[in-house]
Amino acid sequence: MGLTAASLSAQALAQEAVPSIDLMTTTESYDPIRYEAAFMIAERWEELGFEVNVQPTEFSTALERFYDQQDFDATILGWSGRTDRLDPQFFLSTLDSRQANPGGNNPGGYENPEFDALFDQQSQAFDPDERQRLVMEMQELYKPDAPLVVLFHRDEVVAFNHDAFEGFEPMAGEGLYSEWGPMEATPVGDRSTLRIGGPQEPDNLNPLASTSVWGWKWMRLYYDRLVRLSADVEPLPWAAEEVEQVDDTTVAVTLREGMTFHDGESLTASDVAFTWNYYLDQDYSYFNSYLAALDNAEVVDEHTVHFHLSEPSASFASISLSQIPILPEHIWSEIDDASTLSPEEVPTVGSGPFQYERFDRGEFMAISKFDDHFHADEIAVDGVEFIIYADMEGVYTGLQTGEIDVTAWRMEPGQIALAESEDHLTVVNVPDFGYFHMTYNLRREPLDDRAVRRALTMASDRERMVNVLLDGRGEVGSSVIAPVNTFWHEAFIERFDFDMDAARAELEEAGYSWDEDGRLMR
């Protein structure tokens, strides 16, 4: 029986064009790699039948739209490979549905109850082999859903002026701009103020509002934490003299004696307990994965704090204690809602090895050595200055001319050979376990459809990005746990290699079709 005109009309009406996709990325001047990657992706997506609008966006605005507003379709950003993130807890938490609220680390809104349950299990698994098995299972579980694309792990290629400073120990994922760098640098000449340069500045210096690694890279120099992590992720007692696991749900911390804040007030157990309870009470999602197991912190005596957990936590004593900055109770107890503070109102008093001096937005930051700190005698520099440039071209020129001593950010591929030819520069190359990602907003059409996300992922030529944009200095991503992190990385999950035919087949199987102009219909 043939189709009637009415049935043909109804069939035509039943077909509609798939909504267009806005692909947010950083500006070309901020990061040409992410900028060019967006256009590479858009070209292939359009070939697949999607309408794509690339949106270059100023970095701090992109962060705000991504985290706080969740106002995006797909976004290209990155997670830095800070030392604490070698433990799988953080990167796995970026797919935990409990982190999907505004400001949390799962802005794409991925929800998988089985994944969440496994996340809790691995958090409580004290046996490394059992925890490894659970972490591997989690990677196998989320990957077919394609909630995000790990575009690539970019090698950290940085440089320093060895005629001005020496003693740097590069760290995987962090390069030379680690929290240890200013404490290890030794002046070669007369100048003892270390100058670091980069194109990034903190989104803010509010320890209860910053969601940028550039805020925390700076703040962790003038705030102390109970534990600091070595390059090998070994927890080293810092403000804590001793950390003891009393039982499965109680961690006892004994503080160093004689510590003071930069304003001269003593640092006691009351400040530590206040800080952790204050973070629990404030609506600040950035640290949620580190605080999830904590019920409360209790003062036992002037130098002892007990952390009471709601459940066993394999990473609390080693990782969580290394992340929360100790705040002075006598200042922050007067602040009811830290999120409402203007930049001028944010306190900058810590107890760290350096003390805050100034922040001229878009231009300059400075800290000076805190001579009363217990580690002060081990620090050879008298302060640190950070010069903020418009782009990496400016950073490299500053390094070349001696205006700065160290680069805080990766050099562009074209600058690396130039730096290697300079007699006064040492170039350092370390692998990264952080990654550049493209996250889909699963709350929005058409990205709420698993088949669409899978097809878009297959249509993203990441090998070309590594070879062309990174000049081969990197690795195509496969999981949120990087290959260099060998103990936790699952190497045998679905990889989504670039394959346009497979992408079209994925869409066809899900019931999509194309009109005569090649536009994707549903």
Helices and strands as residue ranges (DSSP letters): H 5-14, E 21-26, H 32-47, E 52-57, H 59-63, I 64-68, E 74-79, G 83-86, H 89-93, G 97-99, H 113-123, H 128-142, G 143-145, E 148-154, E 156-161, E 165-166, H 181-184, E 186-187, E 193-198, H 213-222, E 227-229, E 235-237, E 240-247, E 250-255, H 269-281, H 288-291, E 294-301, E 304-309, G 320-322, H 329-332, G 338-340, G 343-345, E 354-360, E 364-369, G 376-378, E 383-388, H 392-401, E 406-407, H 413-420, E 425-430, E 435-440, H 450-458, H 462-464, I 465-469, E 474-476, H 500-509, E 513-514, E 520-521
